[in-house]
Amino acid sequence: MSEDEAVKLTTAGYTADDYDGDAHVPAEEALRRLVEGNRIYVEALDHERDLSQERIADLFENGQRPFACVITCADSRVVPEHVFMTGLGELFVIRVAGNVVGPIELASAVYACEHLHTRLLLVLGHTHCGAIKAALDGEAGPVAAITERIVAALGDVRDPYEASVANARAAAAELAASPELARLAAEHDLDIRVAIYHTHCGVVDFLQRGSEILTFDGEIPLLK
């Protein structure tokens, strides 16, 4: 891309509606891509995703078409673009400590699912979460906006892994209770799912609506 082309891109007037489009990826296919991406990540097969200037320019000119929206923790060890081996423009990621869902996170998710037409909305919790530990330790003050939501989600749960699950499920329930997202689920096949990232090994458990767990190879790591 020439210097003149770069200047033209950075100075062009546009709105999100001009360029953002529909990935046309059903929720089931989006979930399959995430499972396969996590398999590649855990097995360290490659990390050859397109981060080129051409890709950057293409996303600017033609808009983003993320195939999934992921709400996850701000923890630096949990990076959805790496965990699922995706490139630029493939995931719409919302990050907040403790992967809690408040008004801002909900509004962001609605934007992704309604405006960008993503059909998979995934809440990705993780093990050894500092925000969950802070909630269990009774920390409040400046972090109360986060810890109070987590305390309410956990109830009597104290097992570390189950706490991560309960907290992520609570966030998914908040999303499902949204009238906008409920309408998209009923009319446009939006699927809201929950997963847990194991910080010790990189495996993601994709939680089914019951108690079943799906990982890239069907096995659950022993260390929680």
C-alpha positions as CSV (number, residue, x, y, z in Angstrom):
1,M,0.0,0.0,0.0
2,S,1.5,3.4,-1.1
3,E,1.8,6.4,1.2
4,D,-0.9,8.2,-0.8
5,E,-3.3,5.3,-0.3
6,A,-2.6,5.1,3.4
7,V,-3.3,8.9,3.8
8,K,-6.5,8.4,1.8
9,L,-7.6,5.6,4.1
10,T,-6.9,7.5,7.3
11,T,-8.6,10.7,6.3
12,A,-11.7,9.2,4.6
13,G,-15.0,10.1,6.3
14,Y,-17.1,7.1,7.1
15,T,-19.4,5.5,9.7
16,A,-19.7,2.0,10.9
17,D,-22.8,1.5,8.8
18,D,-20.9,2.2,5.7
19,Y,-18.5,-0.8,6.0
20,D,-19.4,-3.3,8.6
21,G,-21.2,-6.3,7.2
22,D,-22.6,-9.7,7.9
23,A,-20.3,-12.7,8.2
24,H,-23.2,-15.1,7.4
25,V,-21.7,-17.7,9.8
26,P,-24.3,-19.8,11.7
27,A,-23.6,-20.3,15.4
28,E,-22.9,-24.0,15.0
29,E,-20.2,-23.3,12.4
30,A,-18.7,-20.4,14.5
31,L,-18.5,-22.8,17.5
32,R,-16.8,-25.4,15.3
33,R,-14.2,-22.8,14.3
34,L,-13.5,-21.9,17.9
35,V,-13.1,-25.6,18.9
36,E,-10.7,-26.2,16.0
37,G,-8.8,-23.1,16.7
38,N,-8.3,-24.1,20.3
39,R,-7.0,-27.5,19.2
40,I,-4.4,-25.8,17.0
41,Y,-3.4,-23.5,19.9
42,V,-3.0,-26.2,22.4
43,E,-1.0,-28.4,20.0
44,A,1.0,-25.4,18.9
45,L,0.7,-26.4,15.3
46,D,1.1,-22.9,13.9
47,H,0.2,-19.3,14.3
48,E,0.1,-18.1,10.7
49,R,-2.8,-15.7,10.7
50,D,-3.0,-12.7,8.3
51,L,-1.7,-9.6,10.1
52,S,-0.5,-7.9,6.9
53,Q,-1.0,-4.3,5.8
54,E,-3.2,-5.6,3.0
55,R,-5.5,-7.3,5.6
56,I,-5.6,-4.1,7.6
57,A,-6.5,-2.1,4.6
58,D,-9.1,-4.6,3.5
59,L,-10.8,-4.4,6.9
60,F,-10.8,-0.6,6.7
61,E,-12.2,-0.5,3.2
62,N,-14.7,-3.4,3.4
63,G,-15.5,-3.5,7.2
64,Q,-15.3,-6.2,9.8
65,R,-17.2,-9.4,9.7
66,P,-16.5,-11.2,12.9
67,F,-17.9,-14.7,13.1
68,A,-18.3,-14.7,16.9
69,C,-18.5,-12.3,19.8
70,V,-16.5,-13.2,22.9
71,I,-17.0,-11.7,26.3
72,T,-14.0,-12.5,28.5
73,C,-11.8,-11.4,31.3
74,A,-9.2,-8.7,31.0
75,D,-6.6,-11.1,32.4
76,S,-3.5,-10.8,30.2
77,R,-3.2,-14.6,30.0
78,V,-6.6,-15.0,28.3
79,V,-6.4,-13.7,24.8
80,P,-9.3,-15.0,22.6
81,E,-7.5,-14.1,19.3
82,H,-4.7,-16.4,20.3
83,V,-6.7,-19.0,22.3
84,F,-8.9,-19.6,19.2
85,M,-6.1,-18.9,16.6
86,T,-8.0,-16.1,14.8
87,G,-6.8,-13.2,12.8
88,L,-7.8,-9.5,12.4
89,G,-11.5,-9.0,12.0
90,E,-12.6,-12.4,13.0
91,L,-13.7,-12.0,16.6
92,F,-15.5,-9.1,18.3
93,V,-14.0,-9.2,21.8
94,I,-15.3,-7.5,24.9
95,R,-12.9,-7.7,27.8
96,V,-13.6,-6.8,31.4
97,A,-12.2,-8.1,34.7
98,G,-14.1,-11.1,35.9
99,N,-16.0,-11.4,32.5
100,V,-19.0,-9.8,34.2
101,V,-21.8,-8.3,32.2
102,G,-23.1,-4.9,33.2
103,P,-24.8,-2.2,31.0
104,I,-21.7,-1.4,29.0
105,E,-20.8,-5.0,28.2
106,L,-24.4,-5.8,27.4
107,A,-24.6,-2.8,25.0
108,S,-21.4,-3.9,23.3
109,A,-22.8,-7.4,22.8
110,V,-26.0,-6.1,21.4
111,Y,-24.0,-4.0,19.0
112,A,-22.1,-7.0,17.8
113,C,-25.1,-9.3,17.5
114,E,-27.6,-6.8,16.0
115,H,-25.4,-4.6,13.9
116,L,-22.6,-7.0,12.9
117,H,-24.9,-10.0,12.8
118,T,-22.7,-12.4,14.8
119,R,-24.7,-15.5,15.6
120,L,-22.5,-16.9,18.4
121,L,-22.1,-15.0,21.6
122,L,-19.6,-16.7,23.9
123,V,-18.8,-15.9,27.5
124,L,-15.3,-17.1,28.1
125,G,-14.4,-17.5,31.8
126,H,-11.1,-18.9,33.0
127,T,-9.5,-20.7,35.9
128,H,-7.4,-19.0,38.5
129,C,-9.3,-15.7,38.0
130,G,-8.1,-12.9,40.2
131,A,-11.4,-11.1,40.1
132,I,-13.2,-14.2,41.4
133,K,-10.5,-14.6,44.2
134,A,-11.1,-11.0,45.1
135,A,-14.8,-11.6,45.4
136,L,-14.3,-14.7,47.5
137,D,-11.9,-12.7,49.7
138,G,-14.5,-10.0,50.3
139,E,-12.7,-7.2,48.5
140,A,-14.9,-4.2,47.8
141,G,-14.1,-0.5,47.6
142,P,-13.0,0.5,44.1
143,V,-13.5,-3.0,42.7
144,A,-17.0,-3.4,44.2
145,A,-18.7,-2.9,40.8
146,I,-17.0,-6.2,39.8
147,T,-16.8,-8.2,43.0
148,E,-20.4,-7.6,44.0
149,R,-21.6,-9.1,40.7
150,I,-19.4,-12.1,41.1
151,V,-20.4,-12.7,44.7
152,A,-24.1,-12.7,43.6
153,A,-23.2,-15.1,40.8
154,L,-21.3,-17.6,43.1
155,G,-23.8,-17.9,45.9
156,D,-22.4,-20.7,48.1
157,V,-19.9,-22.1,45.4
158,R,-16.4,-22.2,46.7
159,D,-14.7,-24.7,44.4
160,P,-12.3,-22.7,42.2
161,Y,-13.3,-24.3,38.9
162,E,-17.0,-24.4,39.7
163,A,-16.8,-20.8,40.7
164,S,-15.4,-19.9,37.2
165,V,-18.3,-21.9,35.7
166,A,-21.0,-20.3,37.9
167,N,-19.7,-16.8,37.2
168,A,-19.6,-17.3,33.4
169,R,-23.0,-18.9,33.4
170,A,-24.4,-15.9,35.4
171,A,-23.0,-13.6,32.7
172,A,-24.6,-15.6,30.0
173,A,-27.9,-15.4,31.9
174,E,-27.6,-11.6,32.0
175,L,-27.2,-11.7,28.3
176,A,-30.1,-14.0,27.7
177,A,-32.4,-11.8,29.8
178,S,-31.8,-8.9,27.4
179,P,-34.9,-8.3,25.2
180,E,-32.8,-7.4,22.2
181,L,-30.7,-10.5,22.5
182,A,-33.7,-12.7,23.3
183,R,-35.3,-11.4,20.1
184,L,-32.2,-12.2,18.0
185,A,-32.1,-15.7,19.5
186,A,-35.8,-16.3,18.6
187,E,-35.7,-14.7,15.2
188,H,-32.2,-15.0,13.9
189,D,-30.7,-18.1,15.6
190,L,-28.4,-16.2,18.0
191,D,-26.7,-18.8,20.3
192,I,-25.4,-17.7,23.7
193,R,-22.8,-20.2,25.0
194,V,-20.3,-20.5,27.9
195,A,-16.7,-21.8,28.0
196,I,-13.9,-22.0,30.5
197,Y,-10.2,-21.5,29.6
198,H,-7.7,-23.5,31.6
199,T,-4.8,-21.1,32.4
200,H,-2.4,-24.0,33.2
201,C,-2.7,-25.8,29.8
202,G,-4.6,-23.6,27.3
203,V,-7.5,-26.0,26.8
204,V,-11.0,-24.5,26.5
205,D,-14.0,-26.4,28.0
206,F,-17.1,-25.5,25.9
207,L,-20.0,-26.0,28.4
208,Q,-23.2,-27.5,27.1
209,R,-26.5,-26.4,28.5
210,G,-26.5,-29.3,30.9
211,S,-23.4,-30.6,32.6
212,E,-21.5,-32.0,29.6
213,I,-18.2,-30.5,28.6
214,L,-16.8,-30.4,25.1
215,T,-13.1,-29.8,24.6
216,F,-11.0,-30.0,21.4
217,D,-10.3,-33.7,22.1
218,G,-13.2,-34.6,24.4
219,E,-10.9,-34.8,27.5
220,I,-10.9,-32.6,30.6
221,P,-7.4,-31.8,32.0
222,L,-6.9,-33.1,35.5
223,L,-5.5,-29.8,37.0
224,K,-8.2,-27.3,37.7
